[in-house]
Amino acid sequence: MSDEADAILIAEIRDAASRVKSYIAPEGREGFMCQTLVYDAVCMNLLRTGECARFLSDAVKTRLPDIPWPDIVSLRNRVAHSYETLKPEVLWLIASVSLPQLDAALRSLGEA
């Protein structure tokens, strides 16, 4: 995969993280749990994140070995194919903790 393709995928993941942050920040945990529009929007962007992560080159993934790349792709598959089995509490932790960590790690690639 080319550096340009990786850059596009990284930008997409970072955009998804930014959107999730903007959706959950005003509403907080309670809003996320109670408002289906926020919940659905977060799920869609987690799906986007996993889809992009699936196509990132091994070169990028190797530079960030602490990121659980298979888990990110697996979450994409669960959101896409097993939506009714998702646990809101787990998704909240991913959206509020794990996704910002991923965003920071990807941002660090641009600074290196």
Secondary structure as UniProt FT lines:
FT   HELIX           3..34
FT   HELIX           36..55
FT   HELIX           58..63
FT   TURN            65..66
FT   HELIX           69..81
FT   HELIX           83..85
FT   HELIX           88..93
FT   HELIX           94..98
FT   HELIX           99..111
//
